[in-house]
Amino acid sequence: MRTITCLILLFASSGYAQKVDDSKLVDLTHNFDASTVYWPTAEEFQWKKTAWGWNEQGKWYAAAEFSTSEHGGTHLDAPIHFAERGQTAEQIDIARLVGPAYVIDISAQCAQERDYELQPQDIAAFEKKHGRIPAKSIVLVRTGWSRFWPDREKYLGSARRGDASGLHFPGISPAAAEALAARGIDGVGIDTASIDHGPSKEFGAHRVLAAANIFNLENLAGLEKLPAKGATLIALPMKIAGGSGGPVRAVAVLH
């Protein structure tokens, strides 16, 4: 693949822009289209062409409009999603949306148990091998579930629209969420539809992290392309004033 050099701004200790070639960029975002997986009770992605073609002057013009729920596809959960006094989407400091990524791989456990939840011992095992997860980092949990996208039956455990009662997919246990919050991290991401596993009714992991003003990234793609550590995550959501979340373009830069 031809390598080109592009300029992107990294919030690194130097404070200066660094040149990164495209071979070090990893897109962690699913497309938004008619097949995008949304929570069964959420409004799905709608996209309609309003103008698309050659005009009377013989010049090309294309435009479209879209509508969507804040929570579907690759997206961010702002803390207010599950905490009354939590930050809204536009209140999250942009510096917190860019940071070192630590990828905890529980895909082997999830292959054996589709409702598996990340446990504190999984975090401890990761840190024994890679060192303690530092404050202001972004922890990404790899379950391997993105391989099922966009098959709703396999990805969610149920393809029924409007009914979220029969969902089955991996997530993060409230105890693991407590352990991560105690480390002072900025955000958590996962390659499933929710950081709480499918059968959850209380959404305990959401509530723990939201109370600590930690944002979530859900429906990530391509986590298998990242090392356990050694990448910078850039996850910039649509800046919706007062929003409980929104679509996000998530990209990792390999070191």
Contacts in CASP RR format, 6 or more apart in sequence:
PFRMAT RR
TARGET T0000
AUTHOR 0000-0000-0000
METHOD contacts of the structure
MODEL  1
MRTITCLILLFASSGYAQKVDDSKLVDLTHNFDASTVYWPTAEEFQWKKT
AWGWNEQGKWYAAAEFSTSEHGGTHLDAPIHFAERGQTAEQIDIARLVGP
AYVIDISAQCAQERDYELQPQDIAAFEKKHGRIPAKSIVLVRTGWSRFWP
DREKYLGSARRGDASGLHFPGISPAAAEALAARGIDGVGIDTASIDHGPS
KEFGAHRVLAAANIFNLENLAGLEKLPAKGATLIALPMKIAGGSGGPVRA
VAVLH
1 22 0 8 1.000
1 23 0 8 1.000
3 21 0 8 1.000
3 22 0 8 1.000
3 23 0 8 1.000
4 21 0 8 1.000
4 22 0 8 1.000
5 19 0 8 1.000
5 20 0 8 1.000
5 21 0 8 1.000
5 22 0 8 1.000
6 19 0 8 1.000
6 20 0 8 1.000
6 21 0 8 1.000
6 22 0 8 1.000
7 17 0 8 1.000
7 19 0 8 1.000
7 20 0 8 1.000
8 17 0 8 1.000
8 18 0 8 1.000
8 20 0 8 1.000
8 234 0 8 1.000
8 253 0 8 1.000
9 17 0 8 1.000
10 17 0 8 1.000
10 18 0 8 1.000
10 20 0 8 1.000
10 98 0 8 1.000
10 232 0 8 1.000
10 234 0 8 1.000
10 253 0 8 1.000
11 95 0 8 1.000
11 98 0 8 1.000
11 99 0 8 1.000
12 18 0 8 1.000
12 232 0 8 1.000
20 253 0 8 1.000
24 253 0 8 1.000
24 254 0 8 1.000
24 255 0 8 1.000
25 251 0 8 1.000
25 252 0 8 1.000
25 253 0 8 1.000
25 254 0 8 1.000
26 222 0 8 1.000
26 225 0 8 1.000
26 226 0 8 1.000
26 231 0 8 1.000
26 251 0 8 1.000
26 252 0 8 1.000
26 253 0 8 1.000
26 254 0 8 1.000
27 221 0 8 1.000
27 222 0 8 1.000
27 250 0 8 1.000
27 251 0 8 1.000
28 74 0 8 1.000
28 220 0 8 1.000
28 221 0 8 1.000
28 222 0 8 1.000
28 223 0 8 1.000
28 233 0 8 1.000
28 235 0 8 1.000
28 250 0 8 1.000
28 251 0 8 1.000
28 252 0 8 1.000
29 74 0 8 1.000
29 220 0 8 1.000
29 221 0 8 1.000
29 248 0 8 1.000
29 249 0 8 1.000
29 250 0 8 1.000
29 251 0 8 1.000
30 36 0 8 1.000
30 37 0 8 1.000
30 73 0 8 1.000
30 74 0 8 1.000
30 146 0 8 1.000
30 149 0 8 1.000
30 150 0 8 1.000
30 219 0 8 1.000
30 221 0 8 1.000
32 45 0 8 1.000
32 47 0 8 1.000
32 66 0 8 1.000
32 68 0 8 1.000
32 73 0 8 1.000
32 247 0 8 1.000
33 45 0 8 1.000
33 47 0 8 1.000
34 45 0 8 1.000
34 47 0 8 1.000
35 150 0 8 1.000
36 44 0 8 1.000
36 45 0 8 1.000
36 72 0 8 1.000
36 73 0 8 1.000
36 150 0 8 1.000
37 72 0 8 1.000
37 73 0 8 1.000
37 149 0 8 1.000
37 150 0 8 1.000
37 152 0 8 1.000
37 155 0 8 1.000
37 156 0 8 1.000
37 193 0 8 1.000
37 219 0 8 1.000
38 44 0 8 1.000
38 45 0 8 1.000
38 69 0 8 1.000
38 71 0 8 1.000
38 72 0 8 1.000
38 73 0 8 1.000
39 69 0 8 1.000
39 71 0 8 1.000
39 72 0 8 1.000
39 164 0 8 1.000
39 193 0 8 1.000
39 194 0 8 1.000
40 156 0 8 1.000
40 158 0 8 1.000
40 160 0 8 1.000
40 161 0 8 1.000
40 162 0 8 1.000
40 163 0 8 1.000
40 164 0 8 1.000
40 167 0 8 1.000
41 162 0 8 1.000
41 163 0 8 1.000
41 164 0 8 1.000
42 69 0 8 1.000
42 71 0 8 1.000
42 72 0 8 1.000
43 67 0 8 1.000
43 68 0 8 1.000
43 69 0 8 1.000
44 68 0 8 1.000
44 69 0 8 1.000
45 66 0 8 1.000
45 67 0 8 1.000
45 68 0 8 1.000
45 72 0 8 1.000
45 73 0 8 1.000
46 66 0 8 1.000
46 67 0 8 1.000
46 68 0 8 1.000
47 64 0 8 1.000
47 65 0 8 1.000
47 66 0 8 1.000
48 64 0 8 1.000
48 65 0 8 1.000
48 66 0 8 1.000
49 62 0 8 1.000
49 63 0 8 1.000
49 64 0 8 1.000
50 63 0 8 1.000
50 64 0 8 1.000
50 65 0 8 1.000
51 61 0 8 1.000
51 62 0 8 1.000
51 63 0 8 1.000
52 62 0 8 1.000
52 63 0 8 1.000
52 64 0 8 1.000
53 60 0 8 1.000
53 61 0 8 1.000
53 62 0 8 1.000
54 60 0 8 1.000
54 61 0 8 1.000
55 61 0 8 1.000
68 247 0 8 1.000
70 89 0 8 1.000
70 240 0 8 1.000
70 243 0 8 1.000
70 244 0 8 1.000
70 245 0 8 1.000
70 246 0 8 1.000
70 247 0 8 1.000
71 77 0 8 1.000
71 81 0 8 1.000
71 218 0 8 1.000
71 244 0 8 1.000
71 245 0 8 1.000
71 246 0 8 1.000
72 193 0 8 1.000
72 218 0 8 1.000
72 219 0 8 1.000
72 247 0 8 1.000
73 218 0 8 1.000
73 219 0 8 1.000
73 247 0 8 1.000
74 217 0 8 1.000
74 218 0 8 1.000
74 219 0 8 1.000
74 220 0 8 1.000
74 221 0 8 1.000
74 247 0 8 1.000
74 248 0 8 1.000
74 249 0 8 1.000
74 250 0 8 1.000
75 217 0 8 1.000
75 218 0 8 1.000
75 219 0 8 1.000
75 237 0 8 1.000
75 245 0 8 1.000
75 246 0 8 1.000
75 247 0 8 1.000
75 248 0 8 1.000
76 89 0 8 1.000
76 215 0 8 1.000
76 216 0 8 1.000
76 217 0 8 1.000
76 235 0 8 1.000
76 237 0 8 1.000
76 245 0 8 1.000
76 246 0 8 1.000
76 248 0 8 1.000
77 195 0 8 1.000
77 206 0 8 1.000
77 210 0 8 1.000
77 215 0 8 1.000
77 216 0 8 1.000
77 217 0 8 1.000
77 218 0 8 1.000
77 244 0 8 1.000
77 245 0 8 1.000
78 86 0 8 1.000
78 87 0 8 1.000
78 88 0 8 1.000
78 89 0 8 1.000
78 91 0 8 1.000
78 92 0 8 1.000
78 215 0 8 1.000
78 243 0 8 1.000
78 244 0 8 1.000
78 245 0 8 1.000
78 246 0 8 1.000
79 86 0 8 1.000
79 87 0 8 1.000
79 92 0 8 1.000
79 209 0 8 1.000
79 210 0 8 1.000
79 211 0 8 1.000
79 212 0 8 1.000
79 213 0 8 1.000
79 214 0 8 1.000
79 215 0 8 1.000
80 86 0 8 1.000
80 87 0 8 1.000
80 88 0 8 1.000
80 210 0 8 1.000
80 242 0 8 1.000
80 243 0 8 1.000
80 244 0 8 1.000
81 206 0 8 1.000
81 210 0 8 1.000
81 216 0 8 1.000
81 244 0 8 1.000
81 245 0 8 1.000
82 203 0 8 1.000
82 206 0 8 1.000
82 207 0 8 1.000
82 209 0 8 1.000
82 210 0 8 1.000
82 211 0 8 1.000
83 207 0 8 1.000
83 210 0 8 1.000
83 211 0 8 1.000
83 213 0 8 1.000
86 210 0 8 1.000
86 213 0 8 1.000
87 213 0 8 1.000
87 215 0 8 1.000
88 240 0 8 1.000
88 241 0 8 1.000
88 242 0 8 1.000
88 243 0 8 1.000
88 244 0 8 1.000
88 245 0 8 1.000
89 237 0 8 1.000
89 238 0 8 1.000
89 239 0 8 1.000
89 240 0 8 1.000
89 241 0 8 1.000
89 242 0 8 1.000
89 243 0 8 1.000
89 244 0 8 1.000
89 245 0 8 1.000
89 246 0 8 1.000
90 239 0 8 1.000
90 240 0 8 1.000
90 241 0 8 1.000
90 242 0 8 1.000
90 243 0 8 1.000
91 242 0 8 1.000
92 215 0 8 1.000
92 237 0 8 1.000
94 236 0 8 1.000
96 136 0 8 1.000
96 186 0 8 1.000
96 187 0 8 1.000
96 215 0 8 1.000
97 186 0 8 1.000
97 215 0 8 1.000
97 234 0 8 1.000
97 235 0 8 1.000
97 236 0 8 1.000
97 237 0 8 1.000
98 232 0 8 1.000
98 233 0 8 1.000
98 234 0 8 1.000
98 235 0 8 1.000
99 136 0 8 1.000
99 137 0 8 1.000
99 138 0 8 1.000
99 186 0 8 1.000
99 232 0 8 1.000
99 233 0 8 1.000
99 234 0 8 1.000
100 134 0 8 1.000
100 136 0 8 1.000
100 137 0 8 1.000
100 138 0 8 1.000
100 229 0 8 1.000
100 230 0 8 1.000
100 231 0 8 1.000
100 232 0 8 1.000
100 233 0 8 1.000
101 137 0 8 1.000
101 138 0 8 1.000
101 139 0 8 1.000
101 140 0 8 1.000
101 226 0 8 1.000
101 229 0 8 1.000
101 230 0 8 1.000
101 231 0 8 1.000
101 232 0 8 1.000
101 233 0 8 1.000
101 252 0 8 1.000
102 126 0 8 1.000
102 130 0 8 1.000
102 133 0 8 1.000
102 137 0 8 1.000
102 138 0 8 1.000
102 139 0 8 1.000
102 140 0 8 1.000
102 228 0 8 1.000
102 229 0 8 1.000
103 140 0 8 1.000
103 141 0 8 1.000
103 142 0 8 1.000
103 223 0 8 1.000
103 226 0 8 1.000
103 227 0 8 1.000
103 228 0 8 1.000
103 229 0 8 1.000
103 231 0 8 1.000
104 118 0 8 1.000
104 122 0 8 1.000
104 123 0 8 1.000
104 126 0 8 1.000
104 139 0 8 1.000
104 140 0 8 1.000
104 141 0 8 1.000
104 142 0 8 1.000
104 228 0 8 1.000
105 142 0 8 1.000
105 228 0 8 1.000
106 116 0 8 1.000
106 118 0 8 1.000
106 122 0 8 1.000
106 141 0 8 1.000
106 142 0 8 1.000
106 143 0 8 1.000
106 170 0 8 1.000
107 142 0 8 1.000
107 143 0 8 1.000
107 144 0 8 1.000
107 224 0 8 1.000
109 116 0 8 1.000
109 122 0 8 1.000
109 170 0 8 1.000
110 116 0 8 1.000
110 143 0 8 1.000
110 144 0 8 1.000
110 145 0 8 1.000
110 170 0 8 1.000
113 170 0 8 1.000
114 157 0 8 1.000
114 168 0 8 1.000
114 169 0 8 1.000
114 170 0 8 1.000
115 168 0 8 1.000
115 169 0 8 1.000
115 170 0 8 1.000
115 197 0 8 1.000
115 198 0 8 1.000
115 199 0 8 1.000
116 143 0 8 1.000
116 170 0 8 1.000
116 171 0 8 1.000
116 197 0 8 1.000
117 170 0 8 1.000
117 171 0 8 1.000
117 172 0 8 1.000
117 173 0 8 1.000
117 176 0 8 1.000
117 197 0 8 1.000
118 141 0 8 1.000
118 170 0 8 1.000
118 171 0 8 1.000
118 172 0 8 1.000
118 173 0 8 1.000
118 176 0 8 1.000
119 173 0 8 1.000
119 175 0 8 1.000
119 176 0 8 1.000
120 173 0 8 1.000
120 175 0 8 1.000
120 176 0 8 1.000
120 178 0 8 1.000
120 179 0 8 1.000
122 176 0 8 1.000
123 133 0 8 1.000
123 176 0 8 1.000
123 179 0 8 1.000
123 180 0 8 1.000
126 133 0 8 1.000
126 228 0 8 1.000
127 133 0 8 1.000
129 228 0 8 1.000
130 228 0 8 1.000
130 229 0 8 1.000
132 183 0 8 1.000
133 139 0 8 1.000
133 180 0 8 1.000
133 183 0 8 1.000
133 185 0 8 1.000
134 183 0 8 1.000
135 183 0 8 1.000
135 184 0 8 1.000
135 185 0 8 1.000
136 184 0 8 1.000
136 185 0 8 1.000
136 186 0 8 1.000
137 183 0 8 1.000
137 185 0 8 1.000
137 186 0 8 1.000
138 185 0 8 1.000
138 186 0 8 1.000
138 187 0 8 1.000
138 188 0 8 1.000
138 189 0 8 1.000
138 217 0 8 1.000
138 233 0 8 1.000
138 235 0 8 1.000
139 180 0 8 1.000
139 185 0 8 1.000
139 187 0 8 1.000
139 188 0 8 1.000
139 189 0 8 1.000
140 188 0 8 1.000
140 189 0 8 1.000
140 190 0 8 1.000
140 217 0 8 1.000
140 220 0 8 1.000
140 223 0 8 1.000
140 226 0 8 1.000
140 233 0 8 1.000
141 171 0 8 1.000
141 172 0 8 1.000
141 188 0 8 1.000
141 189 0 8 1.000
141 190 0 8 1.000
141 191 0 8 1.000
141 195 0 8 1.000
142 191 0 8 1.000
142 223 0 8 1.000
142 224 0 8 1.000
142 226 0 8 1.000
143 169 0 8 1.000
143 170 0 8 1.000
143 171 0 8 1.000
143 190 0 8 1.000
143 191 0 8 1.000
143 192 0 8 1.000
144 191 0 8 1.000
144 223 0 8 1.000
144 224 0 8 1.000
145 155 0 8 1.000
145 169 0 8 1.000
145 170 0 8 1.000
145 191 0 8 1.000
145 192 0 8 1.000
146 191 0 8 1.000
146 219 0 8 1.000
146 220 0 8 1.000
146 221 0 8 1.000
146 222 0 8 1.000
146 223 0 8 1.000
148 154 0 8 1.000
148 155 0 8 1.000
149 155 0 8 1.000
149 219 0 8 1.000
149 221 0 8 1.000
152 158 0 8 1.000
152 159 0 8 1.000
153 159 0 8 1.000
155 169 0 8 1.000
155 192 0 8 1.000
155 193 0 8 1.000
156 167 0 8 1.000
156 168 0 8 1.000
156 169 0 8 1.000
156 193 0 8 1.000
156 198 0 8 1.000
157 166 0 8 1.000
157 167 0 8 1.000
157 168 0 8 1.000
157 169 0 8 1.000
157 198 0 8 1.000
158 166 0 8 1.000
158 167 0 8 1.000
158 168 0 8 1.000
160 166 0 8 1.000
166 198 0 8 1.000
166 199 0 8 1.000
167 193 0 8 1.000
167 198 0 8 1.000
167 199 0 8 1.000
168 197 0 8 1.000
168 198 0 8 1.000
168 199 0 8 1.000
169 192 0 8 1.000
169 193 0 8 1.000
169 194 0 8 1.000
169 197 0 8 1.000
169 198 0 8 1.000
170 190 0 8 1.000
170 192 0 8 1.000
170 197 0 8 1.000
171 190 0 8 1.000
171 192 0 8 1.000
171 194 0 8 1.000
171 195 0 8 1.000
171 196 0 8 1.000
171 197 0 8 1.000
171 198 0 8 1.000
171 205 0 8 1.000
172 180 0 8 1.000
172 188 0 8 1.000
172 190 0 8 1.000
172 195 0 8 1.000
172 196 0 8 1.000
172 197 0 8 1.000
172 205 0 8 1.000
173 205 0 8 1.000
174 204 0 8 1.000
174 205 0 8 1.000
174 207 0 8 1.000
174 208 0 8 1.000
176 205 0 8 1.000
177 188 0 8 1.000
177 195 0 8 1.000
177 204 0 8 1.000
177 205 0 8 1.000
177 208 0 8 1.000
177 209 0 8 1.000
178 208 0 8 1.000
180 188 0 8 1.000
180 209 0 8 1.000
180 214 0 8 1.000
181 208 0 8 1.000
181 209 0 8 1.000
181 211 0 8 1.000
181 212 0 8 1.000
181 214 0 8 1.000
184 212 0 8 1.000
184 214 0 8 1.000
185 214 0 8 1.000
186 214 0 8 1.000
186 215 0 8 1.000
187 209 0 8 1.000
187 214 0 8 1.000
187 215 0 8 1.000
187 216 0 8 1.000
187 217 0 8 1.000
188 195 0 8 1.000
188 209 0 8 1.000
188 214 0 8 1.000
188 215 0 8 1.000
188 216 0 8 1.000
188 217 0 8 1.000
189 195 0 8 1.000
189 216 0 8 1.000
189 217 0 8 1.000
189 218 0 8 1.000
189 220 0 8 1.000
190 216 0 8 1.000
190 217 0 8 1.000
190 218 0 8 1.000
190 220 0 8 1.000
191 219 0 8 1.000
191 220 0 8 1.000
191 221 0 8 1.000
191 222 0 8 1.000
191 223 0 8 1.000
192 198 0 8 1.000
192 218 0 8 1.000
192 219 0 8 1.000
193 218 0 8 1.000
193 219 0 8 1.000
194 200 0 8 1.000
194 203 0 8 1.000
194 206 0 8 1.000
194 218 0 8 1.000
195 205 0 8 1.000
195 206 0 8 1.000
195 209 0 8 1.000
195 216 0 8 1.000
195 218 0 8 1.000
196 202 0 8 1.000
196 203 0 8 1.000
196 204 0 8 1.000
196 205 0 8 1.000
196 206 0 8 1.000
206 216 0 8 1.000
209 215 0 8 1.000
209 216 0 8 1.000
217 235 0 8 1.000
217 248 0 8 1.000
217 250 0 8 1.000
220 250 0 8 1.000
225 252 0 8 1.000
226 252 0 8 1.000
226 254 0 8 1.000
227 254 0 8 1.000
230 254 0 8 1.000
230 255 0 8 1.000
231 252 0 8 1.000
231 253 0 8 1.000
231 254 0 8 1.000
231 255 0 8 1.000
232 252 0 8 1.000
232 253 0 8 1.000
232 255 0 8 1.000
233 250 0 8 1.000
233 251 0 8 1.000
233 252 0 8 1.000
234 250 0 8 1.000
234 251 0 8 1.000
234 252 0 8 1.000
234 253 0 8 1.000
235 248 0 8 1.000
235 249 0 8 1.000
235 250 0 8 1.000
235 251 0 8 1.000
236 248 0 8 1.000
236 249 0 8 1.000
237 245 0 8 1.000
237 246 0 8 1.000
237 247 0 8 1.000
237 248 0 8 1.000
238 246 0 8 1.000
238 247 0 8 1.000
238 248 0 8 1.000
240 246 0 8 1.000
END
